Amino acid sequence: MRFGDIITAVAAGTVIFIVLYYLLALMFVPTVGTDYGLLVSFVVGMLVASLAVGYVFAGQIRQSRLGSIGRITALIGVVVLFSVMISFAANGYYGAWVDDYLRSNFSTGSWTTMDWLVYGQLVLLSETAIDVVLAVVLSFVGLYAGSMRKVSAKA
């Protein structure tokens, strides 16, 4: 699989994922709540987008299945990493969410400013790591399953 095909596959998967994620979030957030609604939207959106990309690019992936899937998955991980980091930077509410999360789970009465800074960064780092690992695993599974279709000799 050429590098241009990998970029095209990741771009197509990203567009499909974004559309699915927001449509599913509009459906699941009001029904099951914010946390689980966004999680379900992320999981289903990433899996379906990866299945679609694997199905469409099955001919190119079949040449070197694990190598091609690995390269696409690695690039998807990088895209998710940067998108999560940009969303944390662009959205001012994450600071309030982190503060609320830390106050509700820990005794923060004697914390110094440095404690708040360090623990806040650890919460954001763990959220980022969970999102990237989940995206890599789901995209690998989706790409592998999607690329299992029979490809004609002409393709």
PyRosetta script that sets phi, psi and omega in degrees:
from pyrosetta import init, pose_from_sequence

init()
pose = pose_from_sequence("MRFGDIITAVAAGTVIFIVLYYLLALMFVPTVGTDYGLLVSFVVGMLVASLAVGYVFAGQIRQSRLGSIGRITALIGVVVLFSVMISFAANGYYGAWVDDYLRSNFSTGSWTTMDWLVYGQLVLLSETAIDVVLAVVLSFVGLYAGSMRKVSAKA")
pose.set_psi(1, 128.3)
pose.set_omega(1, -179.2)
pose.set_phi(2, -76.9)
pose.set_psi(2, 161.0)
pose.set_omega(2, -178.1)
pose.set_phi(3, -62.5)
pose.set_psi(3, -37.1)
pose.set_omega(3, 178.1)
pose.set_phi(4, -62.9)
pose.set_psi(4, -36.6)
pose.set_omega(4, 176.6)
pose.set_phi(5, -66.6)
pose.set_psi(5, -37.6)
pose.set_omega(5, 178.7)
pose.set_phi(6, -64.7)
pose.set_psi(6, -44.8)
pose.set_omega(6, 178.4)
pose.set_phi(7, -62.2)
pose.set_psi(7, -43.0)
pose.set_omega(7, 179.1)
pose.set_phi(8, -63.5)
pose.set_psi(8, -41.7)
pose.set_omega(8, 179.4)
pose.set_phi(9, -63.8)
pose.set_psi(9, -43.5)
pose.set_omega(9, -180.0)
pose.set_phi(10, -67.7)
pose.set_psi(10, -40.5)
pose.set_omega(10, 178.6)
pose.set_phi(11, -64.4)
pose.set_psi(11, -43.4)
pose.set_omega(11, 178.4)
pose.set_phi(12, -64.3)
pose.set_psi(12, -43.6)
pose.set_omega(12, 178.2)
pose.set_phi(13, -62.9)
pose.set_psi(13, -38.0)
pose.set_omega(13, 179.5)
pose.set_phi(14, -65.4)
pose.set_psi(14, -44.1)
pose.set_omega(14, 179.3)
pose.set_phi(15, -64.0)
pose.set_psi(15, -45.3)
pose.set_omega(15, 178.7)
pose.set_phi(16, -61.6)
pose.set_psi(16, -43.8)
pose.set_omega(16, -179.5)
pose.set_phi(17, -62.1)
pose.set_psi(17, -45.6)
pose.set_omega(17, -178.0)
pose.set_phi(18, -61.1)
pose.set_psi(18, -44.6)
pose.set_omega(18, 179.5)
pose.set_phi(19, -63.2)
pose.set_psi(19, -48.5)
pose.set_omega(19, 179.9)
pose.set_phi(20, -63.7)
pose.set_psi(20, -42.3)
pose.set_omega(20, -177.6)
pose.set_phi(21, -59.2)
pose.set_psi(21, -47.9)
pose.set_omega(21, -177.3)
pose.set_phi(22, -71.3)
pose.set_psi(22, -37.2)
pose.set_omega(22, 176.7)
pose.set_phi(23, -66.0)
pose.set_psi(23, -43.4)
pose.set_omega(23, 178.8)
pose.set_phi(24, -67.7)
pose.set_psi(24, -36.4)
pose.set_omega(24, 178.3)
pose.set_phi(25, -64.7)
pose.set_psi(25, -38.4)
pose.set_omega(25, 176.8)
pose.set_phi(26, -62.6)
pose.set_psi(26, -28.7)
pose.set_omega(26, -179.6)
pose.set_phi(27, -87.1)
pose.set_psi(27, -42.8)
pose.set_omega(27, -171.7)
pose.set_phi(28, -87.1)
pose.set_psi(28, -32.5)
pose.set_omega(28, -176.7)
pose.set_phi(29, -61.0)
pose.set_psi(29, -46.3)
pose.set_omega(29, 178.6)
pose.set_phi(30, -67.9)
pose.set_psi(30, -25.4)
pose.set_omega(30, -174.8)
pose.set_phi(31, -90.5)
pose.set_psi(31, -40.8)
pose.set_omega(31, -175.9)
pose.set_phi(32, -114.0)
pose.set_psi(32, -1.5)
pose.set_omega(32, 178.8)
pose.set_phi(33, 103.8)
pose.set_psi(33, 166.0)
pose.set_omega(33, -173.8)
pose.set_phi(34, -65.6)
pose.set_psi(34, -52.1)
pose.set_omega(34, -174.9)
pose.set_phi(35, -62.1)
pose.set_psi(35, -54.1)
pose.set_omega(35, -178.0)
pose.set_phi(36, -71.4)
pose.set_psi(36, -33.5)
pose.set_omega(36, 178.5)
pose.set_phi(37, -63.1)
pose.set_psi(37, -44.0)
pose.set_omega(37, 177.9)
pose.set_phi(38, -69.2)
pose.set_psi(38, -36.3)
pose.set_omega(38, 178.3)
pose.set_phi(39, -65.7)
pose.set_psi(39, -47.4)
pose.set_omega(39, 178.4)
pose.set_phi(40, -61.9)
pose.set_psi(40, -41.0)
pose.set_omega(40, 178.3)
pose.set_phi(41, -62.3)
pose.set_psi(41, -41.3)
pose.set_omega(41, 179.5)
pose.set_phi(42, -65.0)
pose.set_psi(42, -48.5)
pose.set_omega(42, -176.7)
pose.set_phi(43, -64.5)
pose.set_psi(43, -50.6)
pose.set_omega(43, -177.9)
pose.set_phi(44, -66.3)
pose.set_psi(44, -43.2)
pose.set_omega(44, 179.8)
pose.set_phi(45, -62.0)
pose.set_psi(45, -44.6)
pose.set_omega(45, -179.7)
pose.set_phi(46, -66.8)
pose.set_psi(46, -41.3)
pose.set_omega(46, -178.7)
pose.set_phi(47, -67.3)
pose.set_psi(47, -45.4)
pose.set_omega(47, -179.6)
pose.set_phi(48, -68.0)
pose.set_psi(48, -40.8)
pose.set_omega(48, 177.9)
pose.set_phi(49, -63.0)
pose.set_psi(49, -41.4)
pose.set_omega(49, 179.1)
pose.set_phi(50, -68.4)
pose.set_psi(50, -38.6)
pose.set_omega(50, 175.1)
pose.set_phi(51, -60.4)
pose.set_psi(51, -43.5)
pose.set_omega(51, -179.5)
pose.set_phi(52, -65.0)
pose.set_psi(52, -44.0)
pose.set_omega(52, 179.2)
pose.set_phi(53, -65.9)
pose.set_psi(53, -41.5)
pose.set_omega(53, 177.4)
pose.set_phi(54, -62.3)
pose.set_psi(54, -38.5)
pose.set_omega(54, 179.7)
pose.set_phi(55, -68.0)
pose.set_psi(55, -45.5)
pose.set_omega(55, -177.4)
pose.set_phi(56, -69.0)
pose.set_psi(56, -40.6)
pose.set_omega(56, -176.5)
pose.set_phi(57, -98.2)
pose.set_psi(57, 23.5)
pose.set_omega(57, -176.8)
pose.set_phi(58, -60.2)
pose.set_psi(58, -36.8)
pose.set_omega(58, 180.0)
pose.set_phi(59, -63.5)
pose.set_psi(59, -44.3)
pose.set_omega(59, 179.2)
pose.set_phi(60, -73.4)
pose.set_psi(60, -35.9)
pose.set_omega(60, -178.8)
pose.set_phi(61, -69.7)
pose.set_psi(61, -34.5)
pose.set_omega(61, -175.3)
pose.set_phi(62, -61.4)
pose.set_psi(62, -28.0)
pose.set_omega(62, -178.2)
pose.set_phi(63, -58.5)
pose.set_psi(63, -44.1)
pose.set_omega(63, 177.3)
pose.set_phi(64, -144.8)
pose.set_psi(64, 81.8)
pose.set_omega(64, -167.7)
pose.set_phi(65, -55.7)
pose.set_psi(65, -60.0)
pose.set_omega(65, -175.2)
pose.set_phi(66, -68.5)
pose.set_psi(66, -35.6)
pose.set_omega(66, 177.9)
pose.set_phi(67, -65.5)
pose.set_psi(67, -45.1)
pose.set_omega(67, -179.7)
pose.set_phi(68, -66.8)
pose.set_psi(68, -45.5)
pose.set_omega(68, 179.1)
pose.set_phi(69, -63.7)
pose.set_psi(69, -39.1)
pose.set_omega(69, 178.7)
pose.set_phi(70, -63.1)
pose.set_psi(70, -42.3)
pose.set_omega(70, 179.7)
pose.set_phi(71, -67.8)
pose.set_psi(71, -42.4)
pose.set_omega(71, 178.0)
pose.set_phi(72, -63.6)
pose.set_psi(72, -43.2)
pose.set_omega(72, -178.8)
pose.set_phi(73, -64.2)
pose.set_psi(73, -41.5)
pose.set_omega(73, 178.8)
pose.set_phi(74, -62.3)
pose.set_psi(74, -42.3)
pose.set_omega(74, 179.3)
pose.set_phi(75, -68.8)
pose.set_psi(75, -35.3)
pose.set_omega(75, 174.8)
pose.set_phi(76, -62.9)
pose.set_psi(76, -40.1)
pose.set_omega(76, 176.6)
pose.set_phi(77, -59.6)
pose.set_psi(77, -41.3)
pose.set_omega(77, 178.6)
pose.set_phi(78, -67.0)
pose.set_psi(78, -41.6)
pose.set_omega(78, 178.8)
pose.set_phi(79, -62.5)
pose.set_psi(79, -44.3)
pose.set_omega(79, 179.2)
pose.set_phi(80, -64.9)
pose.set_psi(80, -41.0)
pose.set_omega(80, 178.6)
pose.set_phi(81, -57.7)
pose.set_psi(81, -49.6)
pose.set_omega(81, -179.0)
pose.set_phi(82, -69.6)
pose.set_psi(82, -35.9)
pose.set_omega(82, 179.6)
pose.set_phi(83, -67.8)
pose.set_psi(83, -37.4)
pose.set_omega(83, 177.8)
pose.set_phi(84, -68.0)
pose.set_psi(84, -42.8)
pose.set_omega(84, 179.9)
pose.set_phi(85, -64.8)
pose.set_psi(85, -39.1)
pose.set_omega(85, 178.1)
pose.set_phi(86, -67.2)
pose.set_psi(86, -38.8)
pose.set_omega(86, 179.4)
pose.set_phi(87, -66.5)
pose.set_psi(87, -35.5)
pose.set_omega(87, 175.5)
pose.set_phi(88, -65.4)
pose.set_psi(88, -40.2)
pose.set_omega(88, -178.1)
pose.set_phi(89, -72.4)
pose.set_psi(89, -37.3)
pose.set_omega(89, -175.0)
pose.set_phi(90, -82.0)
pose.set_psi(90, -24.6)
pose.set_omega(90, -175.1)
pose.set_phi(91, -101.6)
pose.set_psi(91, 113.9)
pose.set_omega(91, -177.9)
pose.set_phi(92, -73.2)
pose.set_psi(92, -9.2)
pose.set_omega(92, -177.1)
pose.set_phi(93, -79.8)
pose.set_psi(93, -14.4)
pose.set_omega(93, -178.9)
pose.set_phi(94, -66.1)
pose.set_psi(94, -31.6)
pose.set_omega(94, 175.9)
pose.set_phi(95, -62.5)
pose.set_psi(95, -42.8)
pose.set_omega(95, 177.8)
pose.set_phi(96, -66.9)
pose.set_psi(96, -38.5)
pose.set_omega(96, 178.6)
pose.set_phi(97, -64.8)
pose.set_psi(97, -42.8)
pose.set_omega(97, 179.0)
pose.set_phi(98, -64.4)
pose.set_psi(98, -44.6)
pose.set_omega(98, 178.2)
pose.set_phi(99, -59.5)
pose.set_psi(99, -46.3)
pose.set_omega(99, 179.4)
pose.set_phi(100, -63.1)
pose.set_psi(100, -42.1)
pose.set_omega(100, 179.0)
pose.set_phi(101, -61.9)
pose.set_psi(101, -46.1)
pose.set_omega(101, -179.2)
pose.set_phi(102, -66.9)
pose.set_psi(102, -41.7)
pose.set_omega(102, 179.6)
pose.set_phi(103, -64.8)
pose.set_psi(103, -35.6)
pose.set_omega(103, -177.3)
pose.set_phi(104, -79.4)
pose.set_psi(104, -21.3)
pose.set_omega(104, -176.1)
pose.set_phi(105, -107.4)
pose.set_psi(105, -14.9)
pose.set_omega(105, -176.3)
pose.set_phi(106, -136.6)
pose.set_psi(106, 158.5)
pose.set_omega(106, 173.3)
pose.set_phi(107, -83.4)
pose.set_psi(107, 104.7)
pose.set_omega(107, -171.4)
pose.set_phi(108, -104.8)
pose.set_psi(108, 11.9)
pose.set_omega(108, -174.7)
pose.set_phi(109, -61.7)
pose.set_psi(109, -33.7)
pose.set_omega(109, -176.9)
pose.set_phi(110, -106.0)
pose.set_psi(110, 16.1)
pose.set_omega(110, -178.6)
pose.set_phi(111, -73.5)
pose.set_psi(111, 141.9)
pose.set_omega(111, 174.7)
pose.set_phi(112, -88.9)
pose.set_psi(112, 174.7)
pose.set_omega(112, 177.0)
pose.set_phi(113, -61.2)
pose.set_psi(113, -38.4)
pose.set_omega(113, 178.9)
pose.set_phi(114, -65.2)
pose.set_psi(114, -38.1)
pose.set_omega(114, 176.4)
pose.set_phi(115, -60.1)
pose.set_psi(115, -46.8)
pose.set_omega(115, 179.5)
pose.set_phi(116, -60.6)
pose.set_psi(116, -41.8)
pose.set_omega(116, -179.4)
pose.set_phi(117, -64.6)
pose.set_psi(117, -48.1)
pose.set_omega(117, -177.0)
pose.set_phi(118, -66.5)
pose.set_psi(118, -48.5)
pose.set_omega(118, -178.6)
pose.set_phi(119, -68.1)
pose.set_psi(119, -34.2)
pose.set_omega(119, 175.3)
pose.set_phi(120, -63.6)
pose.set_psi(120, -42.9)
pose.set_omega(120, 177.3)
pose.set_phi(121, -66.0)
pose.set_psi(121, -35.9)
pose.set_omega(121, 177.8)
pose.set_phi(122, -65.4)
pose.set_psi(122, -37.9)
pose.set_omega(122, 177.4)
pose.set_phi(123, -64.3)
pose.set_psi(123, -46.5)
pose.set_omega(123, 179.5)
pose.set_phi(124, -64.9)
pose.set_psi(124, -38.2)
pose.set_omega(124, 177.9)
pose.set_phi(125, -65.3)
pose.set_psi(125, -41.5)
pose.set_omega(125, 179.2)
pose.set_phi(126, -67.3)
pose.set_psi(126, -39.1)
pose.set_omega(126, 176.6)
pose.set_phi(127, -62.7)
pose.set_psi(127, -42.7)
pose.set_omega(127, 178.6)
pose.set_phi(128, -63.6)
pose.set_psi(128, -45.2)
pose.set_omega(128, -178.9)
pose.set_phi(129, -63.6)
pose.set_psi(129, -41.8)
pose.set_omega(129, 178.9)
pose.set_phi(130, -62.7)
pose.set_psi(130, -43.7)
pose.set_omega(130, 179.6)
pose.set_phi(131, -63.0)
pose.set_psi(131, -43.3)
pose.set_omega(131, -178.1)
pose.set_phi(132, -68.0)
pose.set_psi(132, -45.9)
pose.set_omega(132, -180.0)
pose.set_phi(133, -62.8)
pose.set_psi(133, -43.5)
pose.set_omega(133, 178.5)
pose.set_phi(134, -62.4)
pose.set_psi(134, -42.2)
pose.set_omega(134, 179.2)
pose.set_phi(135, -65.2)
pose.set_psi(135, -41.1)
pose.set_omega(135, -179.3)
pose.set_phi(136, -65.6)
pose.set_psi(136, -45.5)
pose.set_omega(136, -179.3)
pose.set_phi(137, -65.0)
pose.set_psi(137, -48.0)
pose.set_omega(137, -178.9)
pose.set_phi(138, -65.7)
pose.set_psi(138, -38.8)
pose.set_omega(138, 179.2)
pose.set_phi(139, -69.4)
pose.set_psi(139, -36.5)
pose.set_omega(139, 177.2)
pose.set_phi(140, -62.9)
pose.set_psi(140, -47.5)
pose.set_omega(140, 179.8)
pose.set_phi(141, -63.0)
pose.set_psi(141, -45.9)
pose.set_omega(141, -179.2)
pose.set_phi(142, -64.8)
pose.set_psi(142, -43.2)
pose.set_omega(142, 179.0)
pose.set_phi(143, -65.1)
pose.set_psi(143, -41.7)
pose.set_omega(143, -179.7)
pose.set_phi(144, -65.2)
pose.set_psi(144, -46.7)
pose.set_omega(144, 180.0)
pose.set_phi(145, -66.9)
pose.set_psi(145, -40.1)
pose.set_omega(145, -179.7)
pose.set_phi(146, -68.1)
pose.set_psi(146, -29.7)
pose.set_omega(146, -178.0)
pose.set_phi(147, -85.9)
pose.set_psi(147, 4.8)
pose.set_omega(147, -178.5)
pose.set_phi(148, -81.1)
pose.set_psi(148, -3.6)
pose.set_omega(148, -178.9)
pose.set_phi(149, -67.8)
pose.set_psi(149, 155.8)
pose.set_omega(149, 177.6)
pose.set_phi(150, -73.5)
pose.set_psi(150, 128.8)
pose.set_omega(150, 179.5)
pose.set_phi(151, -108.3)
pose.set_psi(151, 130.7)
pose.set_omega(151, -179.7)
pose.set_phi(152, -68.8)
pose.set_psi(152, 161.5)
pose.set_omega(152, -177.9)
pose.set_phi(153, -68.2)
pose.set_psi(153, -22.4)
pose.set_omega(153, -179.5)
pose.set_phi(154, -73.0)
pose.set_psi(154, -28.4)
pose.set_omega(154, -173.8)
pose.set_phi(155, -73.9)
pose.dump_pdb("model.pdb")
